[in-house]
Amino acid sequence: MTAPPRVLVIKLSALGDVILAMAAFARIRAAHPGAHITLLTTPPYEALMRASPWFDAVETDGRPRTLTGFLRLIGRLRRAPYQRVYDLQSNDRTNLYFQALRPFPPLWSGTAFGCARPHRNPARMRMHTLEREADQLRTAGIWPDAPIAPGAASGPNIGWLLGESPCGPDHSAPLALLVPGSSVGRPLKRWPARAYGHLARALLARGYEVVIIGGESERHIGEEIAREAPGIRDLTGQTDFGEIARLGARAHIAVGNDTGPLHLIAAAGAPTLALFSSQSDPGLSAPRGRVAILRAIALEDLDPDVVLDKALAISRWPGP
């Protein structure tokens, strides 16, 4: 019996990028229905991707920190052997992986010099991630009608992650999710905790249940907001990706910085208000779905009352 073809997909980080890449993951699986598809990623996304419907295997050593680890990874990639590689990370690291697999690399889609399916669109770094990856798969020959015009690509479908979660809000108090964190090295992407506290107090006064979402490293932010707005529920450091998605499916409104969990919440269907500073460009990386954007060069200059008005305008709760 002939072994199924082997396909490798590379997506190492970060959470928002992994969420946006789910549209490409689904397209790759559809193009290779009988293949054995492996995802090369990093440890934070292992459980999420193992639960997904697209991969037969998930490997998490995609960012080795030592020469020994690098050589071990390249040796394994050589032995696989993969007929196709879709490099959705396409950075200096993964381009090096391609060069290390010479002289007989697999058929490779990405930006690596000399690869068989190069994505050479000169505008690629000015495209939103969704359209850029769709265009890459178009040039790879598996998505001929890829949506590549600005704003044309739909957000990822995460119905598989929601499971038995309801598709919309339940009948308890209207739920507002606040996502006040960001990557540790990007503090300028954070709207101040005191501003989130002002917003939380205003939402509580209007009858919302207010829940703070964030990672373990953001507990201090949740605690500061909780001091500013007694009565909120602080779940920083207490939710996995599936729980965040299910909260997003229930939420009437979500407000947050440009950070990974907000992408997950938007993909789950929550009306989402994303706050962007000069540190990132929503045209390249904003969540997709029922999403509105507010921008300020410095987020500390963003008026909490302006944020409140925008949030209430897109909320799916009509108000008391």
C-alpha positions in Angstrom: 0.0 0.0 0.0 1.3 3.4 -1.0 2.0 5.7 2.0 0.0 9.0 1.9 1.9 12.1 0.8 3.5 14.0 3.7 2.9 17.7 4.0 4.6 20.1 6.5 3.0 23.4 7.6 5.2 25.9 9.5 3.6 28.5 11.9 5.6 29.2 15.0 3.9 32.2 16.6 2.3 34.4 17.8 -1.2 33.7 19.0 -2.9 36.3 16.9 -1.0 35.1 13.8 -1.8 31.5 14.6 -5.5 32.4 14.8 -5.4 34.3 11.5 -3.5 31.4 9.9 -6.4 29.0 10.6 -8.0 30.1 7.3 -4.9 28.9 5.5 -4.7 25.7 7.5 -8.2 24.8 6.4 -7.4 25.5 2.8 -4.2 23.4 2.9 -6.2 20.5 4.4 -8.9 20.8 1.8 -6.2 20.7 -1.0 -4.5 17.6 0.5 -7.4 15.5 1.9 -5.5 12.3 2.0 -2.2 13.6 3.1 -0.5 13.2 6.4 -0.1 16.8 7.5 2.2 17.9 10.3 2.3 21.3 11.9 5.7 22.7 13.1 5.0 25.2 15.8 6.0 26.1 19.4 4.8 24.8 22.8 2.1 27.4 23.6 0.0 26.3 20.6 0.4 22.5 20.9 -2.9 21.7 22.7 -4.9 24.1 20.5 -3.5 22.7 17.3 -3.8 19.1 18.3 -7.5 19.7 18.9 -7.9 21.2 15.5 -9.3 19.3 12.5 -6.4 20.0 10.1 -3.3 18.2 11.4 -2.3 14.6 11.8 0.7 15.5 14.0 1.9 18.6 15.8 5.6 19.2 16.5 6.7 22.0 18.9 10.4 22.3 18.5 10.1 24.9 15.7 12.3 27.4 17.4 15.3 25.6 18.7 17.6 27.6 21.0 20.8 25.6 20.6 22.9 24.4 17.7 22.2 20.8 18.8 18.4 21.5 18.7 18.7 23.0 15.3 20.6 20.1 13.9 18.1 17.7 15.5 15.2 19.5 13.8 16.9 19.6 10.4 17.7 15.9 10.7 14.2 15.0 11.4 12.9 17.2 8.6 15.3 15.4 6.2 14.1 12.0 7.3 10.4 12.7 7.2 10.5 13.1 4.1 8.0 15.8 3.1 6.8 16.2 -0.4 5.5 19.8 0.3 6.1 22.5 2.8 3.9 25.5 3.4 6.0 28.0 5.3 3.4 30.4 6.7 6.0 32.0 9.0 8.4 33.0 6.2 11.0 34.7 8.3 14.8 34.5 8.5 14.6 31.5 10.8 12.4 29.4 8.5 14.3 30.5 5.4 17.4 29.1 7.1 15.6 25.8 7.5 15.0 25.6 3.8 18.7 26.3 3.0 19.7 23.7 5.5 17.6 21.1 3.6 19.6 21.6 0.4 20.6 20.1 -2.0 17.3 18.3 -2.3 14.7 20.3 -0.4 11.0 19.5 -0.6 8.6 21.5 -2.8 8.5 24.6 -0.6 6.0 27.5 -0.5 7.4 30.6 1.1 9.9 33.4 0.7 13.1 31.3 1.0 15.7 32.0 -1.8 15.6 29.2 -4.4 12.3 27.6 -3.2 10.0 26.0 -5.8 6.9 28.0 -5.0 8.1 31.5 -4.0 5.7 34.1 -2.8 7.3 37.1 -4.5 4.4 39.6 -4.5 6.2 42.9 -3.9 3.3 44.2 -1.9 3.2 41.1 0.4 4.3 43.0 3.5 1.7 45.6 3.0 -1.1 43.0 2.9 -3.2 42.0 5.9 -2.1 38.5 7.1 -5.3 36.9 5.8 -4.9 38.2 2.3 -1.2 37.7 2.3 -1.4 34.0 3.2 -4.3 33.5 0.7 -2.1 35.0 -2.0 0.8 32.7 -0.9 -1.5 29.7 -1.3 -2.7 31.0 -4.7 0.9 31.2 -5.9 1.5 27.7 -4.5 -1.3 26.5 -6.8 -3.9 25.3 -4.3 -6.2 28.4 -4.0 -6.9 29.7 -7.5 -9.7 32.1 -6.5 -8.0 33.2 -3.2 -9.5 36.4 -1.7 -6.5 38.8 -2.0 -8.2 42.2 -2.3 -7.9 44.4 0.8 -10.6 43.2 3.3 -11.7 40.4 1.0 -10.7 37.4 3.2 -13.0 36.2 5.9 -11.8 35.5 9.4 -11.1 32.0 10.6 -13.9 29.6 11.4 -13.4 28.2 14.9 -16.6 26.3 15.3 -14.6 23.1 16.0 -13.2 24.8 19.1 -16.5 26.0 20.4 -18.0 22.5 20.6 -21.4 22.6 22.3 -21.1 26.3 23.1 -24.1 28.3 22.2 -23.7 30.4 19.0 -24.6 33.7 20.8 -25.2 35.3 24.2 -27.2 33.4 26.8 -30.0 34.9 28.8 -28.0 36.0 31.9 -26.6 39.5 32.3 -25.0 40.9 29.1 -21.3 40.0 29.0 -18.5 42.4 28.3 -15.0 41.0 27.9 -12.0 43.2 28.5 -8.5 42.2 27.2 -6.0 44.7 28.6 -2.7 42.9 28.0 -0.2 42.5 25.2 3.0 40.8 24.6 5.5 41.5 27.4 7.9 43.3 25.2 5.3 45.6 23.7 3.9 47.7 26.6 3.1 50.6 24.3 0.3 48.5 22.8 -1.6 48.6 26.1 -4.3 51.0 26.9 -3.7 52.0 30.6 -5.2 49.9 33.3 -6.8 53.0 34.9 -8.6 53.6 31.6 -9.9 50.0 31.5 -11.1 50.6 35.1 -13.1 53.7 34.0 -14.6 51.6 31.1 -15.4 48.7 33.5 -17.2 50.9 36.0 -19.3 52.4 33.2 -20.2 49.0 31.8 -21.1 47.7 35.3 -23.3 50.7 35.8 -25.2 49.8 32.6 -25.9 46.3 33.8 -23.0 44.4 32.1 -21.2 41.5 33.7 -17.5 42.5 33.1 -14.8 39.9 32.8 -11.1 40.5 32.4 -9.2 38.0 30.2 -5.4 37.7 30.1 -2.4 35.5 30.6 -0.5 34.7 33.7 2.0 37.5 33.2 -0.9 40.0 33.1 -2.3 39.2 36.5 -1.1 42.5 37.9 -3.1 44.3 35.2 -6.2 42.5 36.1 -5.7 43.2 39.8 -5.2 46.9 39.1 -8.4 47.0 37.0 -10.3 45.1 39.7 -9.2 47.7 42.3 -10.5 50.4 40.0 -13.8 48.7 39.3 -15.0 46.5 42.2 -17.5 43.9 41.0 -15.7 42.8 37.8 -14.6 39.2 37.4 -10.9 38.8 36.9 -9.9 35.7 35.0 -6.4 36.6 34.1 -4.2 33.5 34.1 -7.2 31.2 34.6 -8.5 30.5 31.0 -7.2 28.3 28.2 -7.8 29.0 24.6 -11.0 27.0 24.4 -12.5 28.8 27.4 -11.6 32.1 25.9 -13.4 31.2 22.7 -16.5 30.0 24.5 -16.6 33.3 26.4 -16.3 35.1 23.1 -19.2 33.2 21.7 -21.3 34.4 24.7 -20.1 37.9 24.8 -22.2 40.9 23.8 -19.1 43.1 23.5 -15.3 42.7 23.8 -12.8 45.5 24.1 -9.1 45.0 24.0 -5.6 45.8 22.8 -3.9 44.4 19.7 -3.2 41.0 21.3 -3.8 37.3 20.6 -6.8 36.6 22.8 -8.8 39.4 21.1 -8.3 37.6 17.8 -9.7 34.4 19.3 -12.7 36.3 20.8 -13.5 38.0 17.5 -13.3 34.7 15.7 -15.8 33.3 18.1 -18.3 36.0 17.0 -18.2 38.7 19.7 -18.7 42.3 18.5 -15.1 43.4 19.1 -13.5 46.9 19.6 -9.8 46.7 19.0 -7.5 49.5 20.3 -4.4 50.2 18.2 -1.5 52.5 18.9 1.3 53.5 16.5 3.0 50.2 17.5 1.0 48.2 15.0 -1.1 48.6 11.9 -4.7 47.3 11.9 -4.5 47.2 8.1 -2.0 44.4 8.4 -3.1 42.5 11.5 -6.5 43.5 12.9 -8.9 40.7 13.9 -11.6 40.0 11.4 -15.3 39.5 12.1 -17.7 42.0 13.8 -14.8 44.3 14.5 -14.4 48.0 14.9 -11.1 49.8 15.4 -10.0 52.8 17.4 -6.5 54.2 16.9 -4.3 56.7 18.7 -0.6 57.3 18.3 -0.3 56.8 22.1 -3.1 54.7 23.7 -2.9 56.7 26.9 -4.4 59.6 24.9 -7.5 57.6 24.0 -10.5 58.9 26.0 -12.4 56.2 28.0 -15.7 57.9 27.2 -14.9 57.6 23.4 -14.2 54.0 23.9 -17.3 53.4 25.9 -19.5 55.1 23.3 -18.0 53.0 20.5 -18.4 49.8 22.5 -22.0 50.5 23.3 -22.7 51.3 19.6 -21.5 47.9 18.4 -22.8 45.8 21.4 -25.4 43.3 20.6 -27.2 44.2 23.8 -29.6 47.1 23.2 -29.2 48.4 26.7 -31.5 48.7 29.7 
